[in-house]
Amino acid sequence: MARETLAQRNARLEAEHVARLTKEVAEYPQRLMVTLARATNAYFELAVSDNKFLVTTDVHRDRTTFRLAYTHSPNSQEQLTELEWTLDRHEQELAETQRLVEVRKEAVRKVNELLSKEERELLNLVNL
């Protein structure tokens, strides 16, 4: 394979950048709407101000506001990516919490099925 010249490399990198940017611009409105729907389902606050969507998170630790324009810009793309990441993390935490609730329910069911009332009292498991 022949080695690439500096000019060829720069042209290739520029073409890749233009292709990536074109794809981002084309996908942005759909990604924005899907992400806003996810944010609404996660009970994040959603408002519109100055022709931008304002999504405010309150995920028990910090309060962050993302400002997203309907049209693509580098800033809006960055904000959208960060909001998607925040939603992914939030949804994973909710799923883990739900999984632990289900594990606890199953454990309680097993204890109640296998132990008599007297055995549960002796083990201080009465309130299960």
Secondary structure as a PSIPRED ss2 file (coil, helix, strand):
# PSIPRED VFORMAT (PSIPRED V4.0)

   1 M C   1.000  0.000  0.000
   2 A C   1.000  0.000  0.000
   3 R C   1.000  0.000  0.000
   4 E C   1.000  0.000  0.000
   5 T C   1.000  0.000  0.000
   6 L H   0.000  1.000  0.000
   7 A H   0.000  1.000  0.000
   8 Q H   0.000  1.000  0.000
   9 R H   0.000  1.000  0.000
  10 N H   0.000  1.000  0.000
  11 A H   0.000  1.000  0.000
  12 R H   0.000  1.000  0.000
  13 L H   0.000  1.000  0.000
  14 E H   0.000  1.000  0.000
  15 A H   0.000  1.000  0.000
  16 E H   0.000  1.000  0.000
  17 H H   0.000  1.000  0.000
  18 V H   0.000  1.000  0.000
  19 A H   0.000  1.000  0.000
  20 R H   0.000  1.000  0.000
  21 L H   0.000  1.000  0.000
  22 T H   0.000  1.000  0.000
  23 K H   0.000  1.000  0.000
  24 E H   0.000  1.000  0.000
  25 V H   0.000  1.000  0.000
  26 A H   0.000  1.000  0.000
  27 E H   0.000  1.000  0.000
  28 Y H   0.000  1.000  0.000
  29 P H   0.000  1.000  0.000
  30 Q H   0.000  1.000  0.000
  31 R H   0.000  1.000  0.000
  32 L H   0.000  1.000  0.000
  33 M H   0.000  1.000  0.000
  34 V H   0.000  1.000  0.000
  35 T H   0.000  1.000  0.000
  36 L H   0.000  1.000  0.000
  37 A H   0.000  1.000  0.000
  38 R H   0.000  1.000  0.000
  39 A H   0.000  1.000  0.000
  40 T H   0.000  1.000  0.000
  41 N H   0.000  1.000  0.000
  42 A C   1.000  0.000  0.000
  43 Y C   1.000  0.000  0.000
  44 F C   1.000  0.000  0.000
  45 E E   0.000  0.000  1.000
  46 L E   0.000  0.000  1.000
  47 A E   0.000  0.000  1.000
  48 V E   0.000  0.000  1.000
  49 S E   0.000  0.000  1.000
  50 D C   1.000  0.000  0.000
  51 N C   1.000  0.000  0.000
  52 K E   0.000  0.000  1.000
  53 F E   0.000  0.000  1.000
  54 L E   0.000  0.000  1.000
  55 V E   0.000  0.000  1.000
  56 T E   0.000  0.000  1.000
  57 T E   0.000  0.000  1.000
  58 D E   0.000  0.000  1.000
  59 V C   1.000  0.000  0.000
  60 H C   1.000  0.000  0.000
  61 R C   1.000  0.000  0.000
  62 D C   1.000  0.000  0.000
  63 R E   0.000  0.000  1.000
  64 T E   0.000  0.000  1.000
  65 T E   0.000  0.000  1.000
  66 F E   0.000  0.000  1.000
  67 R E   0.000  0.000  1.000
  68 L E   0.000  0.000  1.000
  69 A E   0.000  0.000  1.000
  70 Y C   1.000  0.000  0.000
  71 T C   1.000  0.000  0.000
  72 H C   1.000  0.000  0.000
  73 S C   1.000  0.000  0.000
  74 P H   0.000  1.000  0.000
  75 N H   0.000  1.000  0.000
  76 S H   0.000  1.000  0.000
  77 Q H   0.000  1.000  0.000
  78 E H   0.000  1.000  0.000
  79 Q H   0.000  1.000  0.000
  80 L H   0.000  1.000  0.000
  81 T H   0.000  1.000  0.000
  82 E H   0.000  1.000  0.000
  83 L H   0.000  1.000  0.000
  84 E H   0.000  1.000  0.000
  85 W H   0.000  1.000  0.000
  86 T H   0.000  1.000  0.000
  87 L H   0.000  1.000  0.000
  88 D H   0.000  1.000  0.000
  89 R H   0.000  1.000  0.000
  90 H H   0.000  1.000  0.000
  91 E H   0.000  1.000  0.000
  92 Q H   0.000  1.000  0.000
  93 E H   0.000  1.000  0.000
  94 L H   0.000  1.000  0.000
  95 A H   0.000  1.000  0.000
  96 E H   0.000  1.000  0.000
  97 T H   0.000  1.000  0.000
  98 Q H   0.000  1.000  0.000
  99 R H   0.000  1.000  0.000
 100 L H   0.000  1.000  0.000
 101 V H   0.000  1.000  0.000
 102 E H   0.000  1.000  0.000
 103 V H   0.000  1.000  0.000
 104 R H   0.000  1.000  0.000
 105 K H   0.000  1.000  0.000
 106 E H   0.000  1.000  0.000
 107 A H   0.000  1.000  0.000
 108 V H   0.000  1.000  0.000
 109 R H   0.000  1.000  0.000
 110 K H   0.000  1.000  0.000
 111 V H   0.000  1.000  0.000
 112 N H   0.000  1.000  0.000
 113 E H   0.000  1.000  0.000
 114 L H   0.000  1.000  0.000
 115 L C   1.000  0.000  0.000
 116 S C   1.000  0.000  0.000
 117 K H   0.000  1.000  0.000
 118 E H   0.000  1.000  0.000
 119 E H   0.000  1.000  0.000
 120 R H   0.000  1.000  0.000
 121 E H   0.000  1.000  0.000
 122 L H   0.000  1.000  0.000
 123 L C   1.000  0.000  0.000
 124 N C   1.000  0.000  0.000
 125 L C   1.000  0.000  0.000
 126 V C   1.000  0.000  0.000
 127 N C   1.000  0.000  0.000
 128 L C   1.000  0.000  0.000
